Structures are given as C-alpha cells and as structure tokens.
Amino acid sequence: MLVGYAIGALLAIAAMLGASVLLHVTFLSFTRDLWMIQFVYAQRPQPARWIGITLVVVLMALGLALFGPKTQAVVFPLVAVGPWLTVNLVRLYAWWSDEAETKRAALEIRKAEALRLSEPVPTLEQRFPWREYVFDVARVRQQTLYEPPPI
C-alpha cells in the first residue's frame, strides 16, 4: 500500500516536471523562436524547409492523435513546440555541417559580443552550438561581403 502511494507520488512529480518543461518550451516558442524562423529560413533555406516540413507532418499527426480531428486544438503542438524545434534543429544542423573556419570566425564574433555583454564565452570544443550561432555566421558572411567606400 505504501509502495503504491510512493509510485503515485513519483508519477505526479514527473508529470508536474514534464508539464513545467512543456510550458517553458511553449513560452520560448511563442516569445522568441516564432520570430526567428524567418531569419533562420533566410540564412539556411534548404535545411529549414526540410526540417520544417517534417516537423509539420509529425506535429500535426501528434495533434490529431491527442485531440482528434474535430477540434482546432490539432494545431496546438505545431504552434506550441514547432518553432522551438525548428530553430534548434536548424542550428544543430548548421553546427554539424559548417566548416571549422566558419565556426572559428563565428566564435570570434561571439567572443567580442560576450565580453561586451559580460556573458560566458563559448568554445569550439562544445558539443552543441550557442544560441546565436546562426546569427553570428550571418554576421561573418556580411563582414566578408563588406567593401569600404573609396576615399
């Protein structure tokens, strides 16, 4: 009897932790990542397109399985976690597919920005990219295209 209560309490704690993680991801998806999708798509169109299409199909199927076909809540998983997943998976794809020189140049930009903002400085040895990696690579590309005006 006591074991049953303990298992029930552990399941309740796990459910609350899962719900709070889902709420946090949903909050980030609405406030940060939904607005970043257009920029990520402009910088990495092919992976953003294929990752986005795959996520739409999977998340719509999940919505149909959870809520049934006769409700508008079917799109909730797509809107709640779709932007967050898309941005993070495209960032991860970019990190794995970019060359060492691109990563090094983006790291130099991030170091200067991190020192200016008193943030922790990322390294090239880390397993996953920092949050602004796609933006930093775009800054590197813009800097290489810049030609100073003639004097």
C-alpha positions as CSV (number, residue, x, y, z in Angstrom):
1,M,0.0,0.0,0.0
2,L,2.8,2.4,0.9
3,V,4.7,1.4,-2.2
4,G,1.7,2.3,-4.3
5,Y,1.5,5.8,-2.8
6,A,5.2,6.3,-3.4
7,I,4.9,5.3,-7.0
8,G,1.9,7.6,-7.4
9,A,3.7,10.5,-5.8
10,L,6.7,9.9,-8.1
11,L,4.5,9.8,-11.2
12,A,2.7,13.0,-10.1
13,I,6.1,14.7,-9.6
14,A,7.3,13.5,-13.0
15,A,4.0,14.8,-14.6
16,M,4.4,18.2,-13.0
17,L,8.0,18.4,-14.1
18,G,7.0,17.4,-17.7
19,A,4.2,20.0,-17.7
20,S,6.5,22.7,-16.5
21,V,9.1,21.9,-19.2
22,L,6.4,21.9,-21.8
23,L,5.1,25.3,-20.5
24,H,8.7,26.7,-20.6
25,V,9.3,25.4,-24.2
26,T,5.9,26.8,-25.3
27,F,6.7,30.2,-23.8
28,L,10.1,30.3,-25.6
29,S,8.5,29.1,-28.8
30,F,5.9,32.0,-28.7
31,T,8.1,34.7,-27.5
32,R,11.5,34.0,-29.1
33,D,11.6,31.3,-31.7
34,L,8.4,32.1,-33.7
35,W,10.0,35.4,-34.7
36,M,13.4,33.8,-35.5
37,I,12.0,31.4,-38.1
38,Q,12.1,33.9,-40.9
39,F,15.7,34.8,-40.3
40,V,16.8,31.2,-39.9
41,Y,14.9,30.3,-43.2
42,A,16.7,33.2,-45.0
43,Q,20.1,32.0,-43.8
44,R,19.6,28.3,-44.2
45,P,16.7,27.7,-46.6
46,Q,17.2,24.1,-47.5
47,P,17.6,22.6,-44.0
48,A,14.9,24.9,-42.6
49,R,12.5,23.8,-45.3
50,W,13.0,20.1,-44.9
51,I,13.1,20.2,-41.1
52,G,10.1,22.4,-41.0
53,I,8.1,20.2,-43.4
54,T,9.0,17.1,-41.4
55,L,8.0,18.8,-38.1
56,V,4.7,20.0,-39.5
57,V,3.8,16.5,-40.5
58,V,4.9,14.9,-37.2
59,L,3.3,17.6,-35.0
60,M,0.0,17.6,-36.9
61,A,-0.1,13.8,-36.6
62,L,0.6,14.2,-32.9
63,G,-2.2,16.8,-32.6
64,L,-4.6,14.5,-34.4
65,A,-3.7,11.7,-32.1
66,L,-4.1,13.8,-28.9
67,F,-7.1,15.9,-29.7
68,G,-9.0,14.1,-32.6
69,P,-9.9,15.5,-36.0
70,K,-12.9,17.6,-35.0
71,T,-11.2,20.3,-32.9
72,Q,-9.0,23.2,-33.6
73,A,-6.6,22.1,-30.9
74,V,-5.0,19.9,-33.5
75,V,-2.6,22.7,-34.4
76,F,-1.6,23.3,-30.8
77,P,1.5,21.1,-30.8
78,L,2.6,22.7,-34.1
79,V,2.4,26.2,-32.7
80,A,3.5,25.3,-29.2
81,V,6.7,23.5,-29.9
82,G,7.2,23.7,-33.7
83,P,9.1,27.0,-33.8
84,W,11.4,26.0,-30.9
85,L,12.1,22.6,-32.5
86,T,12.7,24.1,-36.0
87,V,15.1,26.8,-34.8
88,N,17.1,24.4,-32.6
89,L,17.3,21.6,-35.2
90,V,18.4,24.0,-37.9
91,R,21.0,25.5,-35.6
92,L,22.3,22.0,-34.8
93,Y,22.4,21.1,-38.5
94,A,24.3,24.3,-39.2
95,W,26.8,23.5,-36.4
96,W,27.4,20.0,-37.7
97,S,27.6,21.0,-41.4
98,D,29.7,24.1,-41.2
99,E,33.5,24.1,-41.7
100,A,36.0,24.8,-39.0
101,E,36.9,28.2,-40.4
102,T,33.2,29.3,-40.3
103,K,32.9,28.1,-36.7
104,R,36.1,29.9,-35.7
105,A,35.0,33.2,-37.3
106,A,31.6,33.0,-35.7
107,L,33.3,32.3,-32.4
108,E,35.4,35.4,-32.7
109,I,32.3,37.5,-33.2
110,R,30.6,35.8,-30.3
111,K,33.7,36.3,-28.0
112,A,33.6,40.0,-28.7
113,E,29.9,40.2,-28.0
114,A,30.1,38.0,-24.9
115,L,32.9,40.2,-23.4
116,R,30.9,43.3,-24.2
117,L,27.8,41.9,-22.5
118,S,29.6,40.1,-19.7
119,E,28.3,36.7,-20.8
120,P,30.1,33.3,-20.7
121,V,32.3,32.8,-23.7
122,P,31.5,29.6,-25.8
123,T,34.2,27.3,-27.1
124,L,34.7,25.3,-30.3
125,E,35.0,22.1,-28.3
126,Q,31.5,22.2,-27.0
127,R,29.1,19.6,-28.4
128,F,26.2,21.9,-29.2
129,P,26.2,25.4,-30.7
130,W,25.5,28.5,-28.7
131,R,22.0,30.1,-29.2
132,E,23.2,32.9,-31.5
133,Y,25.3,30.7,-33.8
134,V,23.2,31.2,-37.0
135,F,23.2,34.9,-36.4
136,D,27.0,35.0,-35.8
137,V,27.6,33.1,-39.1
138,A,25.4,35.6,-40.9
139,R,27.5,38.4,-39.4
140,V,30.6,36.7,-40.6
141,R,29.1,36.5,-44.2
142,Q,28.1,40.1,-44.1
143,Q,31.6,41.2,-42.9
144,T,33.2,39.2,-45.8
145,L,30.9,41.0,-48.3
146,Y,31.6,44.5,-47.0
147,E,33.7,46.8,-49.1
148,P,34.7,50.1,-47.6
149,P,33.8,53.1,-49.6
150,P,36.5,54.6,-51.8
151,I,38.4,57.5,-50.4
